[in-house]
Every structure is written in C-alpha cells, then in structure tokens.
Amino acid sequence: MERFTAPAGVVLMLLRNLNGRAQVLLQRRQNTGFADGLLDLSCSGHVEKDEAMSDTVLRECAEELGLSIKREDLKFICFIHKRDGDKIYYYGYFMCEKFEGEPQIMERGKCSQLLWADLDNLPQDLIPDRKAAIDAYFNSVNYMEYGWN
C-alpha cells in the first residue's frame, strides 16, 4: 500500500452583497477531469510543495479570477476530509468578502462560465461537497468528513 498520497487542496468562497442579496461567485468547470460541466465555488486548486494553504488561495484567485485579495481579508471557514471513490483529499475552505475589481475567466480551457448566485437559491448543478461546505459555513461547522460510510 502506497502511503502519503492524499492531495491537499483549497477552495475559495467569494461573497458579495448586491441590493441586499447575499451572493457567491460560481464557476463552471471544463476539461479538468473532475466534475466537468458542474458548478464549483469561486476558485480552487492543489497546494504546491512548500506552499501554505492561504498562499494557495491567493495564488489561485489571481490565476483563475484575475483578482488580488489581501491575506487579512481571507477567513478560514472549514476543513473537509473527502473520500471520492478510492481517492482521499484534504480541502481547506476559505471565504472572502472584500476584493476590488470584477472576477474574470483567466483559464478559458478550465472554466466556461462565471456567475453570481444568490445563496438562498443555489443552482442544482453545484458540486455536492461544495454545497456541503457552504452549509457547514452557515452552520458554524469547522470540520467535516464527506463521502465516508
């Protein structure tokens, strides 16, 4: 049995308030090999060697959305230990409500759409564990195991 092979990833939930409606930025995945065609949270990515999770969030936000956010504006929201078939993942979820500019699709080969969705009316084709993370945030759940028996 091979040991120490579970990848670590981060996911950012970018939020805004528009005319009194709380909204989250979603992206439609394509050509990634994971959940293609489904909606994902604002940006996500793997943690690189010698990179802290918060550094990964900042890097991925710039790479995928063209946004620069400040480390002090990031808020850790939950950690999910996920099982997906025979694969195991460790995800750190972060939230940010303060950013300048408009998010853009920076990786056209991996993202076909960006959209702001009302948090009280999320699309049905959102990746299920991402929806679970949103629920965890609003229920103050900081740790979750997803996909285990």
trRosetta pair geometry for C-beta under 8 A, 3 or more apart (Angstrom, degrees):
i j d omega theta_ij theta_ji phi_ij phi_ji
2 5 5.3 44 122 -32 112 138
5 88 8.0 99 88 52 78 101
6 87 8.0 131 -123 180 73 65
6 88 4.1 -50 -112 97 116 102
6 89 6.3 -173 -173 -95 91 23
6 90 6.0 82 135 -15 115 96
7 46 5.6 -46 177 -133 126 111
7 47 7.6 165 177 39 79 82
7 89 5.9 -20 71 -121 80 79
7 90 7.4 -154 105 33 40 78
8 46 7.1 104 80 -160 54 67
8 47 4.2 -21 95 29 105 128
8 53 7.1 -95 154 -89 123 99
8 89 7.6 135 -107 -170 26 69
8 90 4.6 -30 -109 75 75 105
8 91 7.6 162 -164 -83 56 32
8 92 7.3 23 -179 -7 100 98
9 44 6.2 30 167 178 117 98
9 45 6.4 -171 -151 102 88 26
9 46 5.2 -53 -98 -99 83 48
9 47 6.4 -150 -94 -13 26 81
9 56 7.9 -155 -160 147 41 151
9 89 6.1 -14 14 -172 113 117
9 90 7.2 152 24 82 64 53
9 91 5.0 -21 74 -106 90 78
9 92 7.6 -167 97 27 44 68
10 44 6.5 -173 93 -146 52 60
10 45 6.2 -7 54 59 86 69
10 47 6.4 92 -21 -63 98 90
10 53 5.1 144 -81 -164 121 87
10 56 4.6 143 10 101 139 121
10 57 5.0 -109 147 -68 147 80
10 60 6.7 -176 79 12 111 147
10 91 6.9 143 -103 -159 23 68
10 92 5.0 -25 -109 68 79 90
10 93 7.5 156 -162 -89 61 28
10 94 6.5 4 -172 3 108 110
11 40 7.7 -124 -139 174 113 100
11 41 5.1 79 175 60 109 135
11 42 8.0 123 176 48 71 74
11 43 7.6 175 -151 92 50 43
11 44 4.4 -9 -105 -103 73 102
11 91 5.8 15 -4 -174 108 118
11 92 7.6 177 25 87 67 45
11 93 5.0 -21 67 -110 98 75
11 94 7.3 170 84 27 48 68
11 130 6.8 -148 -174 -115 155 92
11 133 6.7 46 86 128 142 175
12 41 6.5 -176 78 129 44 114
12 42 4.8 -67 98 73 91 114
12 43 4.9 10 42 55 115 82
12 44 7.1 -158 15 -72 70 53
12 57 5.3 121 -72 -151 111 100
12 60 6.8 176 -8 91 122 117
12 61 5.9 31 -2 -77 172 100
12 93 7.9 161 -89 -160 23 58
12 94 5.3 -25 -109 74 68 95
12 95 7.4 141 -163 -99 61 25
12 96 6.4 -11 -167 10 109 109
13 24 5.9 -42 -167 -141 89 117
13 41 5.2 -63 -90 -162 68 132
13 42 6.1 140 -128 3 22 112
13 77 6.8 -14 29 12 129 155
13 93 6.6 31 -14 -179 109 101
13 94 7.1 -171 24 93 75 43
13 95 4.6 -26 70 -105 101 78
13 96 7.6 157 81 22 54 61
13 133 7.3 -165 -55 122 129 115
13 134 6.8 146 -120 -95 144 80
13 137 6.9 -84 46 -48 166 164
14 24 6.9 122 73 -158 54 62
14 25 4.3 -6 73 27 111 120
14 41 7.9 140 13 169 71 87
14 42 3.8 100 9 -96 102 161
14 43 7.6 49 -22 5 117 88
14 61 7.8 123 -69 -126 123 110
14 65 7.5 105 -33 -112 159 171
14 67 7.8 88 -113 56 148 165
14 95 7.8 165 -83 -157 24 55
14 96 5.6 -20 -112 67 67 92
14 97 7.9 146 -165 -91 52 34
14 99 6.7 -18 -148 -2 115 146
14 103 7.0 121 100 -61 164 141
15 22 6.5 -15 -166 -169 112 89
15 23 6.8 149 -156 81 61 48
15 24 5.6 -32 -98 -96 71 67
15 25 7.8 -135 -75 -1 26 80
15 95 6.3 10 -5 -169 116 102
15 96 7.2 173 25 83 77 41
15 97 4.8 -31 74 -98 99 82
15 119 7.7 9 -129 -59 107 128
16 22 7.9 161 87 -152 37 47
16 23 5.3 -19 65 64 81 99
16 25 7.6 61 0 -42 105 93
16 97 6.9 146 -88 -152 42 72
16 116 6.9 -45 49 -136 118 131
17 20 6.9 11 178 -106 100 13
17 21 7.0 154 -159 71 59 38
17 22 5.8 -28 -102 -95 76 56
17 23 7.3 158 -100 17 24 82
17 97 7.9 26 -16 -160 90 114
18 21 5.4 -29 69 60 76 94
18 23 5.6 6 13 -1 110 132
18 116 7.0 68 -7 146 146 150
21 118 5.3 -59 177 -117 119 102
22 118 7.1 88 76 -157 57 63
22 119 4.6 -28 105 16 103 127
22 120 7.4 90 59 -17 98 90
23 116 4.4 30 163 176 138 102
23 117 6.2 152 -154 73 85 30
23 118 5.7 -52 -97 -94 78 41
23 119 6.5 -154 -104 -26 23 81
24 41 6.9 -58 165 -136 122 82
24 42 7.1 -116 175 -48 81 97
24 116 7.3 157 75 -153 28 61
24 117 5.8 -26 61 62 80 86
24 119 5.6 90 -15 -81 103 87
24 122 7.7 -1 46 -104 124 103
24 134 7.0 -68 -55 -113 168 127
25 41 7.7 73 85 -178 68 57
25 42 4.2 61 83 -103 105 97
25 65 7.7 58 136 -117 153 138
25 103 5.7 76 -148 16 153 162
25 114 6.4 -11 -170 -169 100 99
25 115 7.5 158 -152 84 56 31
25 116 5.8 -36 -95 -96 61 68
26 39 4.5 9 173 -175 128 116
26 40 6.7 147 -162 70 75 37
26 41 6.6 -66 -112 -118 63 27
26 42 7.1 -74 -85 -72 24 48
26 114 7.2 157 83 -155 49 50
26 115 5.4 -19 62 65 96 80
26 116 7.6 153 16 -103 79 18
26 117 5.3 22 -5 -1 125 120
26 123 7.1 -145 79 24 175 123
26 126 6.8 -90 -128 -107 138 99
27 39 7.0 145 74 -153 31 66
27 40 5.3 -27 66 62 85 92
27 41 7.6 6 22 100 87 22
27 42 6.6 84 -16 -153 104 24
27 43 6.9 57 -3 -82 144 54
27 64 7.3 -56 -72 166 169 122
27 105 7.6 136 -135 -105 110 89
27 111 4.8 -44 -178 -138 118 121
27 113 6.9 158 -157 85 50 55
27 114 5.4 -20 -101 -99 75 70
28 37 7.2 -17 -175 -161 97 23
28 38 7.3 -174 -144 102 66 21
28 39 5.6 -43 -91 -93 65 65
28 40 7.6 148 -106 13 17 79
28 111 6.5 115 68 -161 57 65
28 112 4.8 -55 92 61 114 88
28 113 3.9 35 16 46 122 99
28 114 7.9 -127 9 -61 78 31
28 115 7.8 44 -29 4 98 105
29 32 5.3 -65 -174 16 110 132
29 34 7.0 -71 172 89 157 70
29 35 5.4 72 53 99 152 85
29 36 5.2 -115 117 -112 98 43
29 37 6.9 -37 75 16 81 27
29 38 6.0 3 35 60 109 67
29 39 7.7 169 -1 -111 82 15
29 40 5.3 69 -43 -17 108 121
29 110 6.8 -36 -148 171 66 72
29 111 6.7 -43 -106 -101 37 61
29 112 7.9 10 98 12 11 90
30 36 5.4 75 -125 -152 36 97
30 37 6.9 76 -93 -59 73 49
30 109 7.4 -133 96 161 98 39
30 110 6.3 168 66 -167 67 24
30 111 6.6 158 26 -95 91 11
30 112 4.7 67 -17 -29 137 108
31 36 6.5 102 -20 -119 24 131
31 109 5.5 -75 79 164 147 78
31 110 5.9 -107 73 -99 94 49
32 35 7.5 -15 72 56 121 69
32 36 5.8 171 38 -76 80 91
32 110 5.3 69 -70 -145 101 94
33 36 7.1 52 -29 -36 12 114
35 38 4.4 -67 174 45 96 125
35 40 6.7 114 104 -70 136 104
35 127 4.9 1 -150 -99 157 117
37 125 7.6 -80 134 178 78 130
38 125 5.3 -147 -134 163 70 87
38 126 7.0 99 175 -151 98 14
38 127 5.1 104 129 -67 135 76
39 115 7.8 -59 -126 48 127 110
39 117 7.9 57 173 -26 156 148
39 123 5.6 81 12 72 155 131
39 125 5.5 102 4 103 98 82
39 126 4.7 -49 78 -100 108 59
39 127 6.8 -139 83 -13 52 73
39 130 7.9 -129 110 77 75 151
40 44 6.1 -91 165 2 133 127
40 126 7.7 136 -87 -153 20 68
40 127 5.5 23 -100 -2 67 127
40 130 6.0 178 -148 -70 54 160
41 44 6.5 93 65 -50 93 106
41 93 8.0 60 48 -138 172 102
41 127 8.0 -82 -15 43 74 112
41 130 5.0 -167 -31 -155 97 123
41 133 7.3 -56 -46 77 144 135
41 134 7.8 174 -90 -59 117 100
42 61 7.7 13 130 -112 116 85
42 65 6.7 -6 170 -65 95 144
42 103 7.2 -113 -156 -116 101 159
43 57 7.9 124 87 -152 108 62
43 60 4.7 164 140 138 122 104
43 61 5.5 170 47 -91 151 51
43 63 7.8 135 -164 69 140 82
43 64 4.1 151 -126 69 120 143
43 65 5.6 -104 -53 -25 131 110
44 60 6.6 -85 122 175 7 153
45 56 6.0 -155 85 177 105 103
45 59 7.4 -95 73 93 153 99
45 60 4.0 -167 8 -98 131 130
45 63 7.5 58 -64 63 155 135
45 64 7.5 -162 -47 -33 117 129
46 56 7.5 -114 110 -149 29 136
47 51 5.4 -166 -173 83 76 104
47 52 7.9 -76 -148 144 118 12
47 53 5.8 -51 -96 -95 129 63
47 56 4.8 -82 -106 -64 69 153
48 51 4.2 64 62 0 81 138
48 56 6.9 163 10 -97 78 100
51 55 4.9 -130 -169 87 86 124
51 56 5.4 99 138 -61 123 89
51 59 7.6 -41 -160 2 140 146
52 55 4.5 96 58 4 81 105
52 56 7.1 -142 96 -8 44 85
53 56 5.4 -52 -152 32 36 116
53 57 6.7 40 151 -22 67 99
53 92 4.3 20 -166 52 150 156
53 94 7.7 161 141 -42 105 122
54 57 5.6 -46 -151 30 37 114
54 58 6.7 36 152 -16 65 103
54 71 6.0 63 160 -141 125 98
54 74 5.9 147 -142 92 100 159
54 94 7.2 117 -111 -88 68 152
55 58 5.8 -55 -151 38 34 110
55 59 6.2 33 152 -18 67 109
56 59 5.7 -57 -145 40 31 111
56 60 6.0 26 159 -16 68 110
57 60 6.0 -58 -141 40 26 107
57 61 6.2 31 158 -24 62 108
57 74 6.0 107 101 -125 148 141
57 92 8.0 -90 -52 100 114 109
57 94 4.9 -8 -111 41 156 151
58 61 5.9 -54 -148 32 26 114
58 62 6.8 22 156 -13 61 106
58 68 7.9 31 -165 -148 89 59
58 69 6.5 -135 -119 63 76 84
58 71 6.5 -34 -68 -80 135 78
58 74 7.5 -84 -62 -52 87 140
59 62 6.1 -63 -157 38 30 106
59 63 6.1 21 154 -14 68 114
60 63 5.6 -58 -138 44 33 109
60 64 5.5 6 172 1 71 116
61 64 6.7 -62 -126 49 18 92
61 65 5.4 -39 -168 41 58 116
61 67 5.1 -66 161 75 99 95
61 68 7.5 129 111 -105 112 23
61 69 5.6 -37 129 12 163 111
61 96 7.8 13 -105 27 149 155
62 65 7.4 -57 -91 58 10 73
62 66 6.8 37 -160 -124 46 19
62 67 6.6 -119 -89 69 47 43
62 68 5.9 36 -92 -84 101 66
63 106 6.1 -171 158 98 39 140
63 107 6.8 29 149 -44 85 117
64 106 5.6 176 -164 48 16 110
64 107 5.6 -44 -118 7 66 115
64 110 7.7 -77 -122 87 98 126
64 111 6.8 100 -162 -26 96 146
65 103 4.2 -47 -163 -143 108 96
65 104 6.4 119 -174 46 48 51
65 106 6.4 -78 -17 -4 7 115
65 114 7.8 108 -120 -110 89 144
66 101 7.3 -107 116 132 94 142
66 103 6.8 139 51 -151 87 45
66 104 4.4 3 25 46 139 106
66 106 4.9 156 -47 -66 89 120
67 99 5.2 7 -173 -171 133 133
67 100 7.7 157 -149 64 91 52
67 101 5.9 -174 -112 74 82 117
67 103 5.8 -40 -38 -97 123 73
68 99 7.9 153 76 -150 41 90
68 100 7.6 -16 65 52 82 95
68 101 8.0 68 29 20 75 136
69 73 5.5 -113 176 75 99 125
69 74 6.8 107 123 -59 123 86
69 96 5.3 6 -166 -167 158 159
69 98 7.2 123 -147 92 100 70
69 99 5.0 -52 -93 -101 100 97
70 73 4.6 87 66 2 86 106
70 74 7.8 -144 99 -15 51 80
70 98 7.4 -30 38 102 102 113
71 74 5.8 -46 -161 15 41 115
73 96 5.4 62 130 -143 96 99
73 97 7.4 -132 -178 51 100 58
73 98 4.3 -114 -145 64 133 111
73 99 7.3 158 128 -64 152 65
74 94 5.1 -15 -168 -176 102 130
74 95 7.5 132 -161 68 54 40
74 96 5.5 -39 -101 -79 55 102
75 94 6.5 144 72 -164 42 73
75 95 4.8 -29 66 63 99 90
75 96 7.0 161 16 -79 79 49
76 92 6.9 -52 -136 -176 98 103
76 93 7.5 102 -164 83 58 56
76 94 5.7 -46 -101 -104 44 77
77 93 4.8 -61 65 108 100 100
77 94 6.3 150 5 -122 90 20
77 95 4.9 71 -45 -17 128 109
77 133 7.3 90 104 176 122 94
77 136 7.2 118 143 103 99 99
77 137 4.5 -10 -178 -106 132 102
77 142 7.5 -150 156 -120 39 65
78 93 4.8 6 58 48 76 121
78 133 5.9 -169 63 -146 129 82
78 136 4.6 26 -67 123 169 134
78 137 6.3 -119 -15 -70 117 69
78 141 6.2 31 -112 103 133 71
78 142 5.2 -163 -113 -151 71 35
78 143 6.6 -172 -161 -69 84 25
78 144 6.2 23 170 2 130 104
79 90 7.3 -11 -173 -172 98 84
79 91 7.0 160 -158 86 50 55
79 92 5.7 -20 -106 -105 79 63
79 93 7.2 -157 -78 16 30 82
79 142 6.8 26 16 156 83 70
79 143 5.2 -10 63 -110 94 72
79 144 7.5 170 87 28 50 65
80 89 7.9 16 104 101 90 96
80 90 7.8 162 84 -156 52 39
80 91 4.6 -8 58 60 96 107
80 93 6.7 53 -7 -24 104 113
80 129 6.5 133 162 178 158 115
80 132 7.4 103 -114 102 141 115
80 133 6.2 -79 -40 -86 139 101
80 136 7.6 -170 -74 -5 104 166
80 143 7.8 161 -85 -160 39 45
80 144 4.9 -18 -111 71 80 96
80 145 7.5 148 -161 -102 64 21
80 146 5.3 2 -172 2 114 120
81 88 7.6 -10 -178 -169 81 95
81 89 7.8 168 -158 86 39 53
81 90 6.1 -11 -108 -107 66 70
81 143 7.7 18 -5 -172 98 89
81 144 7.4 -167 28 95 68 47
81 145 4.9 -23 69 -110 101 73
81 146 7.3 159 78 22 48 70
81 148 7.9 14 107 -33 98 127
82 88 7.2 153 86 -158 55 48
82 89 4.5 -12 63 61 105 98
82 90 7.7 -174 23 -79 80 23
82 91 6.1 30 -6 -1 122 114
82 129 5.9 33 -116 -144 132 160
82 145 7.8 170 -82 -162 36 47
82 146 4.7 -16 -109 68 79 102
82 147 5.4 62 -166 19 67 128
83 87 7.4 150 -158 83 50 50
83 88 5.7 -20 -103 -103 68 71
83 89 8.0 -176 -77 23 24 73
83 145 7.9 21 -3 180 98 88
83 146 7.2 -171 29 95 65 55
83 147 3.8 -157 67 106 74 111
83 148 5.1 100 14 -72 134 67
84 87 4.8 -21 68 68 90 102
84 88 7.9 176 25 -82 71 24
84 89 6.7 22 3 -1 112 114
84 147 5.8 -60 -70 -147 48 167
91 129 7.9 116 29 140 158 128
91 133 7.7 -76 115 -87 133 137
93 133 4.9 172 -96 -164 160 130
93 136 7.7 108 53 77 155 127
93 137 7.3 -112 123 -64 135 109
95 137 6.6 104 -56 -137 138 143
96 99 6.2 70 135 -45 120 107
103 114 5.7 -159 111 -172 115 155
104 114 7.5 -147 -148 3 16 156
105 108 5.8 83 136 -87 115 65
105 111 5.0 -155 -140 96 103 117
105 112 7.8 26 -132 -141 151 6
105 113 7.7 -42 -75 -99 135 8
105 114 5.7 -156 -59 -22 89 112
107 110 4.3 -6 128 38 118 110
107 111 5.6 86 78 10 84 102
108 111 6.9 -80 -118 61 24 73
108 112 7.9 67 -164 -96 61 47
111 114 7.0 34 160 -56 127 82
117 121 7.1 -134 176 89 88 72
117 122 5.6 77 139 -123 135 57
117 123 5.9 -96 -120 -15 149 92
118 121 4.4 31 78 41 114 95
118 122 7.5 -128 83 -62 59 48
119 122 6.8 3 -150 -58 34 95
119 134 7.2 -168 -146 -173 96 128
119 138 8.0 140 170 -66 130 139
122 126 5.5 -27 161 -16 116 149
122 131 6.5 152 117 -116 157 101
122 134 7.2 130 -74 83 155 168
123 126 5.5 128 76 -38 82 91
126 130 5.7 -117 165 81 97 115
126 131 5.0 112 105 -60 122 102
127 130 4.3 75 72 5 95 114
127 131 7.2 -172 87 -11 48 83
128 131 5.6 -54 -151 34 36 112
128 132 6.4 38 151 -21 67 103
129 132 5.0 -44 -147 34 42 120
129 133 6.5 50 150 -24 65 97
129 146 4.8 100 -123 152 111 158
129 147 7.3 -30 -80 -37 126 107
130 133 5.5 -48 -152 30 35 114
130 134 6.8 39 148 -19 63 99
131 134 5.6 -48 -153 32 36 113
131 135 6.5 35 149 -16 65 105
132 135 5.6 -54 -150 39 33 113
132 136 6.2 40 149 -26 66 104
132 144 6.6 -178 147 144 115 159
132 146 5.8 136 93 -107 161 132
133 136 5.3 -47 -145 32 34 116
133 137 6.5 40 153 -23 63 100
133 144 7.5 -153 -94 40 61 145
134 137 5.8 -51 -155 30 31 113
134 138 6.7 16 155 -6 64 108
135 138 6.1 -64 -148 44 31 102
135 139 6.0 10 159 -1 68 117
135 141 7.8 8 116 31 73 127
136 139 6.1 -73 -141 51 25 97
136 141 3.9 -92 -152 71 81 107
136 142 7.6 154 166 -64 110 15
136 144 5.3 -95 -98 -36 143 139
137 140 7.8 26 179 -72 27 30
137 141 7.7 -66 -41 48 21 74
141 144 5.9 61 138 -62 122 104
145 148 5.0 -22 151 15 116 130
